[in-house]
Amino acid sequence: MKTRIYFLVFLFISPFLECKRKLIIISPHWEGVKIEITRGFCDWYKKNYKEEVEVEWIDQGGTSDNLKYVGSLFKKSPNGIGIDLFFGGGLSPYLKLKEDGLLESYKLPQSIIKKIPKTCAGIPIYDNEFYWYGVVLSGFGILYNKKALKFLNLPIPTSWKELGNDYYYSYIGAADPRHSGSMHMMYEIILQAYGWEDGWKTIFSIAGNTKNFSKSASEVARQTSTGDFVLSLCIDSYGLSQIEVNGKENMGFLLPESETVINPDCIGILKGAPNIEVAKRFIDFLFLYESQLLWIKKKGEKGGPLNYSLNRFPIIPEIYYNEKLEIDMNPYEIKNTIKFDSQLSANRWALLDDLIGCFIIDCHKELKKAWKVVLKTNDKKLKEKFFEMPFDKKIQRFLWENWKDPIFRNKYLNEWTNFSLKKFKNIVIEGKYL
């Protein structure tokens, strides 16, 4: 009898219970994006589906860390890891996730797809099999502190290579690409803009002039605005945020002409997503005209975010022609970009992270001392030694194809770290006798 009463009570009250759906996203996006996009999505979801939805965000420290985390979870649980979406981090991670079979295909409604160009500056905006979509566009360049440059009587650089000039010694800021996807992209762009040999020479020169490597790319941008760094490698959104906060009279940001790319910042549904229906609806939401406005409108503007300006470039072109925007750049009209090989970038993502780690970051103290000797002596042989690499470009493919093998990887990591430390220490010793 009691069981029947409880059952009748449940039937009576169940229509009045609030049904809350859930969505779990792994993303390197900063807190402002998470707050504004969550607010917009939850309001839209309740209005259209008469349900509450809860959004949970996960971040393991940046794009590279998130990619490693997802990969490690799928090794343990190949059919699904309890996460619905991978969101942000550029394009290359999605090429790798798709190649590894870790994404679910979802075709947006045709009414939305027809508004999205297939490419921007030669780079695909969405996958032709609908495994991933670009949500916003990103440019990569140089953030600079105008007052600091004026005080030091230094020029504004216009290329990546100029950041290696001696007068920028210890004035540059950067972050570790093993944790930051945007910082990783800038090293990849330099390699593709200049080619393997000149690209590495540029990277080594910039590293010699780098004061230190901060924890994150956003921290690098903040430190540039405070004067801890005079210039820094920077993605457009962080650069534009610092200009908004500190004023155009104090901060500047530029895209090196013919030496950068416009890259889509993407989203994809992860294999075995536990809340796949909500995940699909989230992607639908991101491509609404009103949702795209949230990325570029300033906080407090009509149709804009409430508390945080996101300073990102929408993927839908009509916004640039329909709206009066404070940010006057249209990424679809930028012509001078490099021909970027997205597949190459995806193939060597993990390898390049470790190369930068071994050759530069893990021995940065010794590298800076050696670079100072090279600049002071201006000795040609020491400079050539400074740029030496322990392997040729030709074995790249062999390396990245075997890089998932931990024994193989650790063998080379140890060899390269020892090579780098010995190289830089020898330069300092030899420099004393010149």
N, C-alpha and C positions, 0 to 999 in steps of 0.2 A: 504493500500500500504506500509506504513511504517513498519507494523508488518511483512509483507512478506520479506521486505529488511533485517530487523533485523534477521529474521529466516535464510535467506540465508547467511548472514555474519557469524552467529553462526556455520552453517554447514561447512563453509569454514575454520574457525579458530579452530574448536573443535579438529581436529586430531593433531593440534600442541600444544594443551594445555597439560601440564605435569599432568599425573594422579598419585596422591599420595595416597597410602593405609596407614592404621593406625593399630597399635597394642598397646594395653594397658596392662601393666604387673604390678602386685603388688609383691614386692620382698624385702627381707631384705639384699640382696646382696650389698656389698659396691660399692662405685663409680667406682673403677677400673674395676670391672666386667661389670657394666652397659655400660661403655664407650667402652671397647674392644669387648664385645659381640654385642653391637649395631652396631659398625663399621663393624664387620665381616658379620653380618646378612644383613645389608643394601646393602653392596657391592655384596653379593651373590644373594640377591633378585633381584637387578637391572639387574645383569648379566643373571639370569635364567628366570625372568618374565617380563623384559623390563619395569619395573615400579619402581618408588620411593616408599619407605615405611618409615613412621615415627613411631618411638618407644617411647612411653611415659611410664615412670617408676613411680610407686607410692610406698611410704614406710611410714608407720605410726609409725615407731620407732623400729621395730624388728619383728621377727616371731610371737611372742605371741600377740603383738599389731595388726599386720596385720590380724591374725586369728580372733581376736575379731572384728576388723573393717569389715571384709568380712561377718562375721556372723550377725552383726547388720544391714548391708545393705540388706542382703537377707531376714531378718525379715520384712523390709519395702517393698522390691521388690522381691518376691519369684521366679519370672521367669527370672531374670537377673539383674545384678548391673552395667552394663556398663564397666566391666573389663574382659579381655580375659583370662589371665593366672595368676596362683599362682606359683611362681618360687622361690625355695630355702627354707631353714628352716628345712632340714632333711626329715624324713619319717613320723613321727607320725602325723603331721598336715594333711597329705594327707589321712591317714586312717580315720581320723575324718571327713574331708571334704567329702570323699566318703560315709561314714556311714550316713551322714546328707543329702545325695543326691545333693551335690553342685558341682559335677564334671561331665564333659562330657567325654564319652569314645572315644578314638581315637587309632586305631591300626596302628602302624608304618609299613612301607613296610617290607615285610618278609626279604628282603636283609639286612636290618638294625637289625631286631630283632634277627636273627641268630648269630649276632656278640656280643650280650649282654648276659652274663650269667644270669641264673634265680636267683641265690643267690650269696652272698659273706659273708663268715664266718657265714653261716646259716641264714642270713637276706635277705629277698626278694629284688631284684633289680628293678623289675617292677611289676605292678599289673596284675594278671592273666586275668582280664577283661579289661585291658588297660586303666584304669582311671588315672594312674600316672606312671611316669618313673623316675628312678634315672639317673641323668645327670653326676654327679661326686660323688666320695666317700670321706667320712670325718672320721677322727680319733680324739679322745678327750683325752687330757692329761694335762701335767704340763709344763708351760713355766718358765724358771728360768734365773736369771741374774748371770752369772758366777763370775763376778768381785765382786758383792755384797756378794755372798755366801762366796767367798774366804776371803774378808775383815772381815766378821763376823765369820769366821771359822765355817761355818755350812755345814752339809752334803747335797748332792743332794738327795731328796726323790725319792723312787722308787714305792710308792703306795699312794693311796688316804689317807689311814689311817695315814700315817706318817705326813701328813700335819697338823694333830691335836696335834703333839708333842709340848711341852711347849717352846722349843727353837725357834719356828717359830712365837711366839706371836707378833701380829701386823705387820708381814712382808708379809702377803698374800693378794692378790688382787682378787676380783670377781665382778660380775655385777648382776643386778636384773633379775631373770629368768622371771619375769612378762613382761619384755620387750625384753629379749634376748633368742632366741630359742637354741643357742649353749650352753649357760649357763644352761638353763633348762635341756638339755640333760645330762650334767655332774652330776647334782643332781640325775636324774633318773638312770644313770649308777651306781652311788654309792649305791643307794637303791637296785638295782638288783644285784650288785656284792657282797654285804655283807648281804643282807636280811633286813627286815624291822627294827628290833631293832638295830642291829649293824650299819646299814646304817644311821639311824638317829643320833646315837651317833657320827659317823664320821662327818656327816654334821654339827652338833652342835659344835664339836671340831674345825673343819675348820673355822666355823663362828666366834668362839671365838678368833681365830688367825688372822682373816681378819681385815685389817687396816680400810678399808671402801668399800662400794659398788659403783662402778663407773656407769656412765650412760649407757655404752654399752660394749660388749665383746671386740670390737676392741680397745676401749679406755683403757681397762685393760691391753691388750698386750703392747700398747705404754707406759703406765706408768711403766710396768715391765722393759722395755728397758731403761727408764730414771732413774731407781732406786727408784721411788716412792714406788714400791712394789719389793720384792726380788723374790717372786714366785707368780704364778697365775694359776687359772683354765683356760684352753685355748683350742680352736679348732685348728687343725693342720695348717689350712691356715693362721691364724693370727700369730701363732708361727713361721712358716717358713718364713713369710714376715719379721718379726723382725730379724730373723737370717740373711736373705738376706741383710737387710739395715745396721745392726750393726755388722755383722761378727760372724762366728762360735766361735771365740776366746772370744766373749763377751756374747753370748746368747746360751741357750740350750733348747731343747724340747724333752720330752719323753712321750711315751704311757705306762701307768702302766701295767706291764706284768700280763696277765690273769685277768685284772680288767677294760678293756675298750671294746669298740665295733667299728667296721667299719660300718658306716651307710651311705646309699645313700642320697644324697641331690637332691630332686626331683622337678618335674614340672607336672602341670596338667591344663587342660582347664576348666575354671569355667562355670557353668551352664548359658546358655543364652548368651554366649560370642558374642559380637556384630561383631567381626571380626574373625569369627571362621576359615575361610579358611587361613587367614594369620597366625593365631595361630598354625594351623596344620603344616604349612610350617616352622614356627619358630622351632617347635619341631623336624621336619626333619633335619633342619640345625644343631641343637645342637649335633646330632649324626653322622655327617659327620666326617671322619677321621681328616680333616684339622681343623674343629671346636674344636674337642676334644684336639688337640695339643695346642690350645690357653690357655687351663687351666693349663698346666704343663710346657710349654716352658718358658724360661726367656724372659723378654722384650728385643727386638732387635735381638733375635735369629731368624734364618731362620724358618719360619712357626710359629713363636711365636707372642705374642701381641706386639704392637708398643710402648706403653708408660707405661704400668703397668703389672708387673708379678702377676699372679693370684694365683699361688702356691696351686693349687687344683689337685686332683688325678682323671684322666679320668675314665669313666665307662667301656670303651672298652679295654679289656686286651691286644690286639695285640700291642698297643702303647708301653707297657712296654718292649716288646721283640724286637720291630723294631727300636726304637729310642735310641739314646744316651742322657740320661737325667741327669741333675745335681742333681735332687732329686732322690736318688737311692732306695727309698722304693717302693715295689710293694704290694699294699693292698690285692691282691688276694693270696699272699704267707704268710700273717700273720696268724699264727695258734692259738696263745694264746689269744683268746678273750672270753668274757663271753657269755653264752647262753642268749640272750636278747629277752625279750617278747615285741615285738613292739605293739601288741594290748593292753596290759596292760598300756604301756606308753601313747598310744593315749587316752585310757579311762580316765586316771586320770590326763591328761595334765593340765587342768584349775584348778583342785583341788590342785595338787602339787604346782603350781605357788602360790596359795593363802596360802598354808601351809608354804612355805618358807617365804612369806611375813609376815604372822602373828607371826610365831615362831621366826623369825630371823631378817629380814631386818627392819621392822617397830619398833622393840625394840632393835636394834643393840647396841645402846649406853649402855643400861642397861645390855644386854647380855655380852658385853665385860668386864664390871665391875665385873659381877658375875664370869665370866671365870677366871679373874685375881685372884679373891679370892680363887676359886677352886684350881688353880695352886699353889698359895702361901701357903695355909693351908694344901693341900693334904689330905683333910678330905673326907672320903669315903661317908658319908651321904650327904654332900653338893654336891659331884660329882653326886650321884644318883639323887638328886633333880634337878640338872642342866639338866639332860637328860630326865626328866619326860615329858610325852605327855598327853594331855587331852582326848585322846580316843585310843582305841585298833585298831590294824590292821584289825580286822574282820569287822568293819563297813565302810571300804573304799568304797566298792561297793554301799552301801546305800547312802553314801555321794555324789559320783560322778554321780549317777543316778538322783539325785535331785538337782545337783549343778546349773542348769540353772534357777531355781526358785529364783528370787532376794531376796524374803523375807526369804526363807530357808538359802540362802548363807550368807546374812548379819547378820542373827542371830548367825551363827557359827563364822563368822569373828570377831564379837564383843566379843563373849565368849572367843575365843582363844587368841585374843590380850590382853584382861584383864588377862587371865590365865598366859600368858607369862610374862607380866610386873610384876605381883604380885610375880611370881616365882623368877625372877631374883633379884628383890628388896629385897625379904626375904633372899636370899643367901648372899647378901652384908651385911644385918643387922646381920644375924647369924654369919657371918665370923668375925665380930668385937669382938665377945665374945670367940673366940677360941685362 
